Amino acid sequence: MSEAANAEPRRFLACDRCGVGAWVGPDGDRFDAWCECCQRAASFPTTLVSRDLVAPRCESCGEPMTLGAPRFEELFGEIQNLVAVLEAWTGDPRRLRPLVPERPRFLADLDAPESRAGDPPALGAALAALRSGAFGDARERLEAMRDGSSFDLRAWVALGIAHQRLGDLAAAEDAFARALDREPLDARARLDRAALRARRGDFEGARSDVAHAGDGAEARWNRAALRVLEAVAAGTGLPEPERLAEARAEAGPPSPYWSDPTVGRLLFALLVERAHARGASACGDARTLRAAEGELEFETFDDRSLALLGYASLELADEVERVAAPLAAALVVGLSREPFARGPSGRFLAAALETVASETSAGRPRQALAAATPLLARSDLRRYRIPCARCAQGSVGVERVEEEPAARDTERGAETGRS
């Protein structure tokens, strides 16, 4: 058995009405699989399951078999995305707004400093409280000992972190400044104070701090973010390409991960904020934001939603339609390709998606929305389950998960011993 296959847990899928079920996952030299289209179980020699868990096809319907977590568990989230996009297209971005990730503008290191052998008990207890998330307790302990001789650089940094975690940013900045009084070259205190200075608009102070914050990923990003923020604040259109290129070189390779900041994502968000602050000019801001779309590094749902939400918040209807129509169409295509939607128990989903596709292509988002919204009311999909093809009364979902093979073998050995 390949390492990837061996590490996959086993899941038991079952109907909550008729009880029909099937295992999915490795079992000795076999690999149990399940078809989400026709809801049939099958078992394959592990030699037929590739290292990347590429699924064999169902012998009955030809769809790919499920070897791990069921794909149908993602259906409800994808339907939510589709409805949110259609609603934004109609002028209501409220459902879309929480789906667009909040990305940090400036990064800090808010992990508790490490304890050391020989630390005074009071400092050790304060650092332990900070590590456990008891930020108020940590702050109280640190404040009680701050006039003592044992209040070292780590204690000031810890106090700054506690204050920041509790939302007292001015006190946090003061604590990091006290840490730097002790050790002006401490990169961590520089990084954390730079982030706070930048957040309150002290770009000069932040630039000075972050220049001495080392070459870690956080420091490099903060230097890049400052370049972008100052370029946007100083201009009226898109920043000069050279400024953006400098920021990208400082930040390093961008990440497609949904919550990670990138130069393009930060730029677009800042330009939307600038448009709101000065009063949207439908012509000028639309041109600038269209150009900024070209600076987005990825075409993920999150990146397209960022653009869509920006246009919707500025009520730029033409731009909203330009982004929303292809995004909704892509979501429909993705949902239509899911094995469940292609099977007999998924006909209701396929029919709804067909209507959404037709209305979307005709530029009628309200009619498309009327076909998609009822899907969100289905209790089975909301519970990350699908209708049972066998009884047509219950719903199928994951009822049990067995741990990794070593844990399964230990459990089975214990059961054998008990017998």
SEVO-230459 format. One record per residue (C-alpha): x, y, z; residue in three letters. Coordinates in steps of 0.5 Angstrom, whole numbers, plus 500, padded with zeros to 3 digits. Example, Ala and Ser with C-alpha at 12.3 -4.5 7.8 and 13.67 -1.06 7.14 Angstrom:
REM residues 2
525491516Ala 527498514Ser 
This chain:
REM residues 419
500500500Met 503507498Ser 504512504Glu 499516502Ala 494511502Ala 496508508Asn 495514512Ala 488516510Glu 483515515Pro 477510514Arg 470513514Arg 463510515Phe 458513510Leu 451511512Ala 443513511Cys 440516517Asp 433512515Arg 434506512Cys 441504515Gly 445502509Val 452504509Gly 459503506Ala 466504509Trp 471508505Val 479508506Gly 484503507Pro 483496510Asp 489492509Gly 491490502Asp 484493500Arg 482500499Phe 474501500Asp 471506495Ala 464509494Trp 461512488Cys 457519490Glu 453518483Cys 450512484Cys 452510491Gln 455504490Arg 461501494Ala 467497491Ala 473495494Ser 480495490Phe 487492491Pro 491498494Thr 496497488Thr 491500484Leu 490506488Val 496511486Ser 500515491Arg 496521490Asp 489517491Leu 487518484Val 480515484Ala 478509480Pro 472509476Arg 465506478Cys 464500474Glu 457502474Ser 456509472Cys 463511470Gly 464517475Glu 470517480Pro 470513486Met 471517493Thr 477514496Leu 477519502Gly 473525505Ala 466525501Pro 466531496Arg 459532497Phe 461535504Glu 463541500Glu 456542496Leu 453547501Phe 459551501Gly 459552494Glu 452553493Ile 453559498Gln 458562494Asn 454561488Leu 448565491Val 452570494Ala 455572488Val 448572484Leu 446577490Glu 451581489Ala 450582482Trp 443584484Thr 446589488Gly 446586495Asp 453584497Pro 451582504Arg 452575504Arg 458576500Leu 462580505Arg 463575510Pro 466570505Leu 471575502Val 477573507Pro 480579512Glu 487579510Arg 492582515Pro 495589512Arg 501588517Phe 504582520Leu 507581527Ala 509576531Asp 504575537Leu 507568540Asp 509568547Ala 517569548Pro 520562550Glu 521561558Ser 528559560Arg 531555565Ala 532559571Gly 526564570Asp 523567576Pro 517563578Pro 513570577Ala 515571570Leu 515563568Gly 507564570Ala 506570566Ala 509567560Leu 505560561Ala 499564562Ala 500568555Leu 502562551Arg 495559554Ser 491565551Gly 489567558Ala 491574556Phe 488578562Gly 491574567Asp 498575563Ala 498582563Arg 496582570Glu 502578572Arg 507582568Leu 504589571Glu 505586578Ala 512585577Met 514590572Arg 518595577Asp 522589579Gly 529587577Ser 527581573Ser 523585568Phe 527583562Asp 527584555Leu 522578554Arg 518581559Ala 516587556Trp 515584549Val 510579553Ala 507585556Leu 506588549Gly 503582546Ile 498581552Ala 496589551His 495588543Gln 491581544Arg 487585549Leu 486591544Gly 490596548Asp 494598542Leu 497604545Ala 499600551Ala 502595547Ala 506600543Glu 509603549Asp 511596552Ala 515595545Phe 518601546Ala 520600553Arg 523593550Ala 527597545Leu 530601550Asp 533595553Arg 535592546Glu 535597540Pro 537591535Leu 531586538Asp 528585531Ala 522582534Arg 520588538Ala 522592532Arg 517588528Leu 511589533Asp 512596534Arg 512597526Ala 506594525Ala 502598530Leu 505605528Arg 503603521Ala 496601523Arg 495608526Arg 499612520Gly 506613523Asp 509611516Phe 516614518Glu 516611524Gly 514604522Ala 519605516Arg 524606521Ser 522600525Asp 521595519Val 528597516Ala 531594523His 526588523Ala 530583520Gly 529579514Asp 523574516Gly 517573512Ala 513578516Glu 518584516Ala 519583508Arg 512583508Trp 511589512Asn 516593508Arg 512591502Ala 506593505Ala 508600507Leu 511601500Arg 504600497Val 500604502Leu 504610501Glu 504609494Ala 496609494Val 496615499Ala 500619495Ala 497618488Gly 490619485Thr 491613480Gly 494606480Leu 501607483Pro 507607478Glu 509600476Pro 516601479Glu 513602486Arg 509595485Leu 515591482Ala 519594488Glu 514591493Ala 513585490Arg 521584490Ala 521585497Glu 515581499Ala 517575495Gly 513569492Pro 506570493Pro 501565496Ser 495563493Pro 492561500Tyr 486564501Trp 488568507Ser 495570505Asp 496577503Pro 499579497Thr 501586493Val 495585488Gly 490583494Arg 492589498Leu 493594492Leu 486593490Phe 483593497Ala 486600499Leu 484603492Leu 477601494Val 478604501Glu 481610497Arg 475611493Ala 470610499His 474616502Ala 474621497Arg 467619494Gly 466614488Ala 467617481Ser 464612477Ala 468613471Cys 475614474Gly 475609480Asp 472604475Ala 478605470Arg 483605476Thr 480599479Leu 480595472Arg 487596472Ala 488594479Ala 485587477Glu 490586473Gly 495586479Glu 491581482Leu 496575482Glu 491569482Phe 484567479Glu 481564485Thr 474565488Phe 477569493Asp 480574489Asp 475574484Arg 470575490Ser 475581492Leu 474585486Ala 466583486Leu 465586493Leu 469592491Gly 465594485Tyr 459592489Ala 460596495Ser 462602490Leu 455601486Glu 459600480Leu 453596476Ala 457595470Asp 463592473Glu 459588478Val 456585472Glu 462584468Arg 465580474Val 459577477Ala 457573471Ala 463569469Pro 464568476Leu 457565477Ala 458561471Ala 464558473Ala 461556480Leu 455553476Val 460549472Val 464546478Gly 457544481Leu 455541475Ser 461536475Arg 460534482Glu 459526481Pro 452527486Phe 449532481Ala 450527475Arg 447521479Gly 439520480Pro 439522487Ser 442529485Gly 437531479Arg 434536483Phe 441540484Leu 442538476Ala 435541474Ala 436548479Ala 443549476Leu 441548469Glu 436554470Thr 441558474Val 446557468Ala 441559463Ser 438565466Glu 446567468Thr 448567461Ser 442571459Ala 444576464Gly 438575469Arg 441574475Pro 434575479Arg 431569476Gln 438565477Ala 438567484Leu 430565485Ala 433558482Ala 439557487Ala 436560493Thr 432554495Pro 438549495Leu 440553501Leu 434551505Ala 435543504Arg 436540511Ser 440535508Asp 445539504Leu 445544510Arg 448538514Arg 453536509Tyr 449530507Arg 445528501Ile 439524499Pro 439516500Cys 438513493Ala 436507496Arg 430509500Cys 429516498Ala 427518505Gln 433519509Gly 440522507Ser 447519507Val 453522511Gly 459521515Val 457517521Glu 464515524Arg 471516522Val 477511524Glu 484514526Glu 490513522Glu 492505521Pro 497505527Ala 491507532Ala 486502528Arg 491496529Asp 492498536Thr 484498537Glu 483492534Arg 489489538Gly 486491544Ala 479488542Glu 482481540Thr 485481547Gly 479482550Arg 475477546Ser 
